[in-house]
């Protein structure tokens, strides 16, 4: 008997049982954790660094000692956390949540080397069931992680739940290229070059193949903005970056 469509989800271009996706995503990120920055450099041509810095700026972090609590979801290696702590003042504290222990180990090591362990905490947990009280964070971020969540609407509602009224969600994710000609070049680079680079540099091309496929399965910016609205966010916006290669989505809990 066929499994109902609602019990399945995308894993790249493959359809898999909903309950299997998280374990398979975990396996991908266990394989790439030690080379996460390299992975993103390959996927974006190095542009992810500028996109993440722009995201950190948009959080609106206070520069002084005023308390500000930021939750970074699926941010195991600390990329967004470290940028936020650099941009904000002494009152900024960051919680990094990730379901993958290998990614968190990388982030905790990086925090210790930067002498930031007292301002950033690393928590293992699921984006679909955040282990935090209601209305406990001033802002929530997730960079290049939402497309790997099996039930995105559930995760969006959870992120809204933990936001304080007036708090902002920022989602940075790969999107649909909207520049004629660039889309074909980007597709050729993604499917022909990135897996080969992953094989050559990291010794395994399959995780990179999944990551490329997952980008193509992710909805365009307008569709994802509608998903945020359906989850209860207000004043939702979507800003394309680099011809639509990525997009920064923002919405408030009013």
C-alpha positions in Angstrom: 0.0 0.0 0.0 1.3 3.4 -0.9 2.2 5.8 1.9 0.0 8.9 2.0 1.6 12.0 0.4 1.4 13.9 3.7 3.7 11.2 5.3 6.5 12.0 2.8 8.8 14.9 2.2 11.6 15.9 -0.1 15.2 14.9 0.5 16.8 16.6 -2.4 15.1 15.3 -5.5 14.1 12.1 -3.6 10.8 11.5 -1.8 11.3 9.9 1.6 9.1 9.1 4.6 8.7 12.2 6.8 10.3 10.4 9.8 13.4 9.5 7.8 14.5 13.0 6.6 16.0 14.3 9.9 18.3 11.3 10.3 19.5 11.6 6.7 20.0 15.3 7.0 22.0 14.7 10.2 24.2 12.3 8.4 24.9 14.9 5.7 26.0 17.5 8.3 28.0 15.0 10.3 30.0 14.5 7.2 30.5 18.2 6.4 30.7 19.7 10.0 34.4 20.1 10.0 34.3 21.8 6.6 31.2 23.8 7.0 32.7 27.1 5.9 34.2 25.4 2.9 30.9 23.9 2.1 29.2 27.3 2.1 32.1 28.8 0.1 31.6 26.2 -2.5 27.8 26.6 -2.6 27.9 30.4 -2.8 31.2 31.3 -4.3 32.2 32.9 -1.0 29.2 35.2 -1.0 27.6 33.6 2.1 30.0 35.7 4.3 28.7 39.0 3.0 25.1 37.7 3.2 25.5 36.6 6.8 27.1 40.0 7.7 24.1 41.8 6.1 21.8 39.6 8.1 23.6 40.4 11.4 23.2 44.1 10.6 19.5 43.7 10.0 18.9 42.2 13.5 19.1 45.6 15.0 21.3 44.7 17.9 21.8 47.3 20.7 25.3 48.7 20.9 25.3 49.4 24.6 24.7 47.3 27.7 21.0 46.9 27.2 20.0 43.2 27.4 19.2 41.5 24.1 18.6 37.8 23.7 19.2 36.2 20.3 18.3 32.7 19.3 20.2 31.3 16.3 18.5 28.1 15.0 20.5 25.5 13.0 23.5 27.7 13.7 25.8 25.0 15.2 29.2 26.3 14.0 28.4 29.8 15.4 28.7 31.8 12.2 25.7 34.1 12.9 26.4 34.1 16.7 29.9 35.5 16.3 28.8 38.1 13.8 26.0 39.2 16.2 28.4 39.5 19.2 30.8 41.6 17.1 28.0 43.9 15.9 26.2 44.3 19.2 27.1 45.6 22.6 28.0 43.9 25.9 24.3 43.2 26.6 23.9 40.9 23.7 23.7 37.1 24.5 23.3 34.4 21.9 21.8 30.9 22.2 22.8 28.6 19.3 20.5 25.7 18.7 21.3 22.8 16.4 20.1 19.2 16.2 23.5 18.0 15.1 26.1 17.4 17.8 29.0 17.5 15.4 28.1 21.0 14.3 27.7 22.2 17.9 31.2 20.8 18.8 32.7 22.9 16.0 30.9 26.0 17.3 31.8 25.5 20.9 35.5 25.1 20.0 35.4 28.2 17.9 33.7 30.2 20.8 36.4 29.0 23.2 39.2 30.1 20.9 37.5 33.5 20.5 37.0 33.7 24.3 33.2 34.1 23.8 32.0 31.1 25.7 30.5 33.3 28.4 28.3 35.1 25.9 27.1 32.3 23.7 25.6 29.0 24.7 25.2 25.9 22.5 22.1 23.7 22.9 21.2 20.5 21.0 17.6 20.5 20.0 15.0 20.3 17.3 13.8 23.4 15.4 10.3 21.8 15.4 10.2 21.6 19.2 12.3 24.4 20.6 13.3 23.7 24.3 12.7 27.3 25.4 9.8 29.2 27.1 7.3 31.3 25.2 8.3 34.9 24.5 11.9 34.5 25.7 13.9 36.0 22.8 14.2 39.4 21.2 15.1 38.0 17.8 15.5 34.6 16.1 17.7 33.9 13.2 18.2 30.9 10.9 20.8 30.9 8.1 20.8 28.2 5.4 19.0 25.8 7.7 15.3 26.1 7.2 15.3 24.1 4.0 16.7 21.1 5.9 13.8 21.0 8.4 11.3 18.2 7.7 8.2 20.3 8.7 9.0 23.9 7.9 5.5 25.3 9.0 5.9 23.7 12.4 9.4 25.2 12.9 8.2 28.7 11.8 5.4 28.5 14.5 7.9 27.4 17.1 10.2 30.3 16.2 7.3 32.7 16.5 6.3 31.2 19.9 9.7 31.9 21.5 9.8 35.5 20.2 8.8 38.4 22.5 6.1 40.6 21.1 7.8 43.0 18.7 10.5 40.5 18.1 11.8 39.7 14.7 12.5 36.5 12.8 15.2 36.6 10.1 15.6 33.8 7.7 18.6 33.7 5.2 18.2 31.0 2.6 19.2 30.1 -0.9 16.4 31.1 -3.4 15.5 31.2 -7.0 17.8 33.1 -9.4 15.8 35.8 -11.2 18.4 37.2 -13.6 18.0 35.8 -17.2 21.1 33.8 -18.1 22.5 33.7 -14.6 20.0 31.0 -13.7 21.4 28.6 -16.4 25.0 29.4 -15.3 24.2 28.8 -11.7 22.4 25.5 -12.4 25.4 24.3 -14.4 27.8 25.3 -11.6 25.6 23.7 -8.9 25.0 20.3 -10.5 28.2 19.8 -12.5 30.9 21.6 -10.4 29.9 21.6 -6.7 29.6 17.8 -6.2 33.0 17.4 -7.9 34.6 20.0 -5.8 33.1 18.4 -2.7 34.6 15.1 -3.8 38.0 16.6 -4.5 38.3 18.8 -1.4 36.2 16.9 1.2 36.5 13.4 -0.2 32.8 12.9 -0.6 30.6 14.5 -3.2 27.2 13.1 -2.2 26.5 15.5 0.7 27.1 18.4 -1.7 24.8 16.8 -4.3 22.0 16.7 -1.7 22.6 20.3 -0.6 22.3 21.5 -4.2 19.1 19.5 -4.8 17.6 20.8 -1.5 18.2 24.4 -2.8 16.2 23.6 -5.9 13.3 22.1 -3.9 13.1 25.1 -1.6 10.2 27.6 -2.5 10.8 30.9 -4.1 11.0 34.1 -2.0 7.4 35.0 -2.5 6.1 31.6 -1.6 8.2 31.3 1.5 7.1 34.8 2.6 3.5 33.5 2.4 4.5 30.5 4.6 5.8 33.0 7.2 2.5 34.9 7.1 0.6 31.6 7.6 2.7 30.9 10.6 1.5 34.2 12.2 4.3 36.7 11.3 3.4 40.3 10.4 5.2 42.9 8.2 6.9 40.1 6.3 9.5 41.1 3.7 11.8 39.2 1.3 15.0 40.9 0.0 16.8 39.1 -2.9 20.6 39.0 -2.8 23.0 38.6 -5.7 20.3 38.2 -8.4 18.1 35.9 -6.2 20.8 33.3 -5.4 19.8 33.9 -1.8 17.1 35.9 0.0 16.8 37.5 3.4 13.3 37.0 4.8 12.1 39.1 7.8 8.9 39.1 9.9 7.7 40.3 13.2 5.7 38.9 16.1 3.2 41.7 16.8 
